[in-house]
Amino acid sequence: LMSYNVEMTEVTGGTFWKAYTPGQIAGTEEFPPISGMHEMANLMQWYDPIDTTNPRLLKLAKEFGSVWVRVSGTWATKTYYDFDGKGMPEGYQSSLTRQQWVNLINFVNAIDAKLLISVANCEGLHHADEPWNPSEAEKIFALSKELGHPIDAVEFTNEPNMFVVTGFPVGYTAEHFRRDQDLFHKWVRENYPETVVVGPCTVDSGTVSMGPGGKGEMSSAGIGAAFGTTATTDDLMEGCTEKLDVFSYHYYNGISERLASVMPAMHWLPEHTLSEEYLSMAGACARAFAPYRDKYVPGGEMWVTESGDAGGGGDTWASTYMDVFRTLNELGEFATVTDGVIFHNTLASSDYGFLKHGTFVPRPNYFAALLWTRLMGNTVYNSGIEIAEGAHVYCHSRKDGMDGCVYLVINNSKTDVTTVELPKAAVQYTLSGKDGLRSTVMALNGRDLVLGENDELPCLCGDEVAAGKVELAPATCTFFVL
C-alpha cells in the first residue's frame, strides 16, 4: 500500500518549495503572507540533484522493502532527455542527463523497487494542433531497459487537468489530451507490453467539498482548485479508446500556509488537524473517486500517485508528529475502500518528505509508515467499530503471516483517554510526540525514534501487554498485534 515519489526535479535538480524555518515548524513564527499568485516564485528555491547514492538514503529506503518509486511531478512534463549530451532544445524547462537516470535506476535496483514514471508532453515536443509523438518517450523507455530495469508502470502526464501549470503545449485542450493519451497508451502497449498503464493522474477539484472545521467550502483535492482546474476526470477520459490498467488520482488535504493568504478557504489551521472533519477527507475522496475507477477501469486497482500533508509543499507542521495522524488514518481508511498504492510525496524533498532534504534524517512520518509496512498485512477486516473521535480503528491481517490480526487505534482526541479491551495478550506499539504535537521527534512506547551510531535504526519493537483494559493517552496512535 505505501510507496513514495522521487520528483523529477529531485533527479535533475530544479526549483522546489523553500524549507520552513525552525520557528515556523515549531509554530512560534508566522509564515509571511503573499498578496497573490504572482509572488509564488518567492516561495521557491533551487535544489541540486538528490544524491541517490548516499548510504543513509539507501539504508533508510531499503527498510521499507519492495515499494513503488514514482518519478514524475509537473517538472517531468517539461523535461528533455538529454542522453547524448547535445543540450536542451527550446520548448522544455529542464534536461535529464544519462548519468542522472543511470543513478536513479541504480537506486531503484538497490532497494528492489518498481518504477512508475510520466513522460514529456510540452511545446518542445509538439504543438497543440500536432499529435503527440514518441521521440522522447522512446529514449527513456529504451535506456531504462538497457540498464536492466524496464519501466514497470507509466502515467502519461502529471495532473493533466491543469493545462497551463502542468506545462502542456500552448492552446492545449481536453480533446487534445484525449487524442494524445490514446496515442501514448497505444504506443506503450505495442512496444512495451509489460508496462502497466496508469491514469489519468488527475486532481478533480469538484469531487468533494468540505470546509476547514466545517466552515466554507474546500475541495478535497485542493491543489487542483488552487491552480485553476480546467478539466474534470470525465473531460479527460470520456471517449478514450485505449483502456487503463489502473485508475490514479492525487489527493492533498488542502493548501499549505505558503498559499493560505490567497486561498484561505482551502487552508486548515493547526487546531483542526486532528478533527473529524479533517481526518475524514481522505476516505471521502477515495469513495468519491471509486465510481470513476469503476467507470473507466472496472475491476481494477485505484492508486493515489501523489499524497501528502498539503498542496504547496506541505504545512509548517508537515515534518512533525502532528501529520502522523493524517498519514496513518489515510492509509487505514483508503484500504477499506479499495486495494491499491498510495505514493507519499516525497521520499526526501520539501517539508512533507519522509526524510529531511540533504541530510536524509528521518521524520516522524517515516517511522509511522515503516511501522505500518512492517505490521499491517494485505487482508483488510471490518473492525466492527464505528469511527468516532478518539477511536479511529482499522484492522488488518498480520504482515508476518501468522494467525491473528493487527489493530491500529488512533486516539485523535487531544484531551480524553481512549480505553480498549484486549481479548487476549498482545504486543503494543504506541506512537506519541516527544514534545507534543509539533514535535520533530516521535516516541514509540516512550522511546525516542532517532538514528543511532552509524545510522542504526532505533528498535521498532513493541511491549507485551496482558488481556484486559488498556488506556491510550490523548493524541496517540497505537498498533496492537494479536
N, C-alpha and C positions, 0 to 999 in steps of 0.2 A: 504493500500500500504506500509506503513512504519512500519518496525519491526527491531529487532536487535539481535545480538549474545551475549551470555554469554559463552565465550570459556570454554571448558572442563578444561583447565589449570587454569582458574579462580576458578572453583569449587573445584578442587583437590589441588591447589597450584602447582606451577611449574615455569619454566623459560619463560620469555616473554621479549619483547623489552625494553631496558633501556629507561627511560624518558629523553627527551631533557632538556638541561639547559635553564634557563630563557633567557640567551643571544642568544642561538641558536633559540629559539622560536621568539625572537624579530628581528632576522636577523642580529644581531650585532656580533655574534660569529660564525665562520665557523665550520661545523661539520668535525672532523678529518677523512681523507680518510683511507680506508683499502686497503691492497695490493692484497687481494684475498679472496675467499670464505672460506679459512681455518681459517680466523680471525673472522668468524661470531659469534663464541661463545663469543667473547669480546663485542659484541653488545647486549648481553642478560644479564638478572639478574634474581634472584629468587624472586618470589612473593608468599606470603602466600595466602591461600584461601580467596576469596572475602567474606565479611560479608553480606550475603543476608538477614540478619535480621535487618540491620541498618535502623533506622527510616527515615533518609533523603533519602536513596536509595529507600526505599519502597514508600515514598511520591512522589518522582520525577518520578518513574516508573509508578505509578498509573495514573499520569496526562495524559499519552498517551492513556488511555482507554485500551480496549482489543486488544492486539497485539500478534504476534508470538514471542516466545523466542526460539532461536536455541542454543543448547548445542552441540558443535561439535569442529571442528578445527583439525589440524594434530595430536594434543595431544590425541584426542579421539580414533584414530585408534589403539593406543598402550596402552590404559588404561584398567587395570584389575579391575573388580568389586569385591572388597574385602568386601562383605557384611556380611561375617561370621567372619571376623577379623583374619583369619588364615595366612594372609600375601600373598605377590605377588610372583607368580612363575616366573621362568626365561622366557625371551622372550617378556616381557612387559616393558614399560618405567615408568609407574606410576600406582597408585592404587586409586580407588574411594571408600571411606568408605560409609557404610549405612547412617551414620548421615549426611554426606555431601550431599547425594542425598535426604534425608529427608528435609534438609534445602532448597535445590533447588526446590523441589516440593512445599514446603510451600510458597516459594517466588512466584512461578508461580500461585499458587492458590490465593495468597493475592492480586495480581494485575490483576486477571481474564484473564490470558493469555492462549494461546495454546502453546504446546511444540513440537518442532522438534529436533530430535537427530540423530547422526550417531553412529555406533557400532564398536567394536573391530574387527580388521582383520589383525593380525600380527603373527610373528613367534611363539609367546607364545600360540596362539590358534590353529594353524595348519601350516604345511609346504606347500610350493607352490604346490607340487605334490599330496597333500591331499585336498579333498574338504572342504570348509568352513563348520563349524558345529555350531549349535545354543546354545551351552552350556553357553556362556557368554551373548548373546543377551537375552536369556530367563530370566536371572537373573534381568536385568534392566527393561525389559518389565513387568515381574511379580511383582517386587517391586513397580513400578510406579502405577500399577493397584491396588495393595494392599493399597497404600497410598491415593487412591481416585482420582488419575489423570492419567488415561491410556495415553500412548504415542499417541499424536494426529497425528504426521507425522514422517517419517523417511527417511533419506538418508543412503544408505549402508555404504559408506565411504566418507571422505573428500578429495576432489581433487585427484581422483584416477589416473589421467594421469601422476602424478609424483610418480612413484612406490617406489623409494628409499627414497625420502624425506618424503613421506606420511607414510612410515613405514610398507609396506607390507612384507610378508614372502620373504626370500631370493630367488631370481630367478623368482619372480612373473612376469607374462606377461599379456597382454590384454586378451588372451584366458583364462587364469586363472580367471581374473576378471569377464569376461562374465559368466563363469561357476558359480562362487560364488555369483554374483549379482542375477542370476536367482534362485539359491538355497535359498538365503536370502529372496527375494521377495515372493517366493512361501511359505516359512515358515511363513512370516508375514501374508499373506492372509489366510492361513489355520488356524492360531492360534489367530490372532488379526485383523480380517477383517475390523474393524472400523478405522484402521490406514491408513492414506494417504501415498502412496508410491511415493517418490520424487527422482529424479536423472537426470543425472548421477553425478551432483555436480562437473562439470568439469571446467578446465581452458584450453581452446583450443587456444594455442599461435598463430596459423596461421589464426585466424578468421579475424582480421582487422589489417592493418599496417598503422601507421601514425607516423611521427617523431615530436619531440618537436619543435614547431614553424615552422613546415614544413621541417625540416632537418632530414635526415636519415630515419630509419625505426624503429618502435616500435610496439610491439603487444599491442592491447587494453587490453588484459588480461595479463599484464606484469609480474605478479607474476609467471605465468606458465613458460614462457620462461626463467625467471631468474634462476629457479632451474632445468632447463633441462627437458622440456616436452618430454615424451617418448611415448605418445599415443594421438590420436585425439578423438574427440567425436564419430566419426564413428567406430574407433577401439574398443571403449568401449561399443558400443550399437548394432552394426550390427550383426544380428543373435540371439540376446537375445529373449527368448520366453515369459518371464514374462514382461508384459507391464507396463509402468509407469503411474501414475495418474497425475503427474505434472513434467514438464521439469525444471531442475535447472542448473545454471552456476554461476561462480564467476567473478566479474569484479572490477578491480582497474585501475585507470588512468595511472599507470606506477609504477616505483620503487622509493622508498624514498631515501633521502640523505644518509641513512645508507649504502646503497649498490650502490650508484651512481658512486663511484670511480671505481668499477669493471664492471659496466654496464651503462656507460654514455649515450648510445643511448636510454636508457629506462627511463631516469630521466628528468622531466620537471623542468626548472628553475622557480623561483617565478614570474618573469616578464611575463611568458606565461600563468599563471593560470586563467586569465580572457579572454584569447584569444579564437577566434572562433575555432581554431584547437583543443585546449584542451577541451573546453566545448562540442564539437561535438562528442567526442569519446564514451561517454556512450550510446547515441542514436544509433550511428553506430554499436556498439557492440550488442545492443538489436536487431537491424534489421538483423544483420548477424547471430545471434543465432536463430531467429524466424523460419527459414527453418528447422533447426534441431528439434525444437519443433513440427513443422507441420509434420515432417517425423516420429518422434518417439512417439509423444503424440498428434495426430491430434485432434484439438478442445479443447485441454487442456490449462491450465494456464502455464505461464512461470515465474519462480521465480529467483531472484538474491540472493542466500543464503549467499553470503558474498560480501560486497561492502564497500569501504572507500576511503580515500584520495589517498593512495599509498600502494603497497605491501612493506612489510618490516616495518610494524608498523606505517606508515604514515610519511609525511614530517614534517619538523620543524614548518610549518605553519598550520598543520592539526587541531590544537586546537584553531586556531584563526578565526577571521571573514573571512579571505581570502578563507577558504574552504567552506563557506556557499554557494557561487555561484555554485560550483560543485555539492553540495548536492541537492539544490533546482532544479537546471537545470536537474540533473539526474532523480529526481522524475517526473518532468514535462514532459521530453521527453520520458521516459520509458512508461508513461501512455498513450502516443499517439500511442505506438507500440502494447501494449498488456495489459491485466489485469493480476494481479499477486501481488507478495510481494517482496519488497527489504529489506534485512536484513543488517542493518548498522553494521559494525564491528568497535567497540564493544559498549556495553552499558557503561562500566566503567573500561576499561583497555587500556593501551597504550595511545599514543598521539592522536589517532583518535577516542577515546571513546567519547560518548555524555557527560559523566561525568568524572571528574578527578579521577584517581585511588586513593583509600584510603580515600580522603576527600569527594568524590562524589559531588564536586562543579560543577554546570552545565556550559558547554562551549557554545559558540555561536551556534554550530550545534544543540544542544539540543533544544534551544528556536526556531530555524528555523524549525526544524522537528515538534515541538509541535504546532507552528502556522499553518503549513501545515495540520496537523492532525485535528486541530480544525476548519479550514476554508474550505478546499478543499473537495468537495463531490466526490462520486464514479462515476458520469457520466462525461465523458470527451468530450469536444466540440472542434471542429476545430476553433481556434481563428481567422482564416482568415488572419493572419498577418505572413508573411514570416520571419523566424528567421534571424536576422542580428545583427551586433554589436550595442549594446545599446537597443535592443528590442527583447529579448527572451520572447515571450508572450505565456502563457498557460491559458486555460480556463476550469473550472470545474463547476459542479452544486454546490449549497451551502450545506455545511455539516449540517446546521441546518434544512434542508428540506424545507425551504421557497422558494417561487418563486424567480427567478433571477439567478445570476451566480457569480463566483469569478474569477477574473483575477490575475495571477501572472506576473509581468513585471520585468524582470531582466535587469538592465542597466549595462552591463559589460564593458562599456567604462570608462576608467579612467580619461577622460578629458572632455567629452561632456555631456550636459544635454539632457535628453530624454523628449519630450513633448507628453502627451497623451490627447485625447479628450474624456471626460466623457459624455455620452448621458443623464445622469441623476445624481442625488445626489448619493454619495457612501460613504462607510467607508474605510478609507485609513490606511494601516499598512506598514510603510517604515522602513526597516532594514538598518543600517549603522554601520561601525566600530567606536567605541568611539574615538580611536586614530589612525585611518587609517586602512588599510587592515590587518595588522598584530596585530591588537588589540585583546586582550583576552576577552574584554568586548564588547558586541554588544548593540546598542541602537535601540529602537522602537519609531519612531516618536520623536527622540531626547531624550528619557528617557532611562537611563541605565537599562539593564536587568540583575539584580543581586538579589540574595536571600535576603529577609528581616529578621526581627526578627522571631525566631522560624521556620526558613526555609520557611517563607511565600513567595510564588511566586510573582514576580512583576506583575503589571497589564498588561496583554497582550491585551490591548484594543486599538481600532483604533480611528481615528479622523474623524468626519464628514466633507465631502467636497462637495461643490456645483457642479452642472453640469458645463461643460466647460473645458478649458485647465488647465492641471496640469503639472508642471515641476518636473521631477525626477532627482535628483542630480547624478553626476557620481558615479559609484561603489556603487549602492544601489539595493536592492531587495524590491519590493512593491507588496502587495496584495491589490486589490480593491474588496470590496463586494458590488455588485449592486443588 
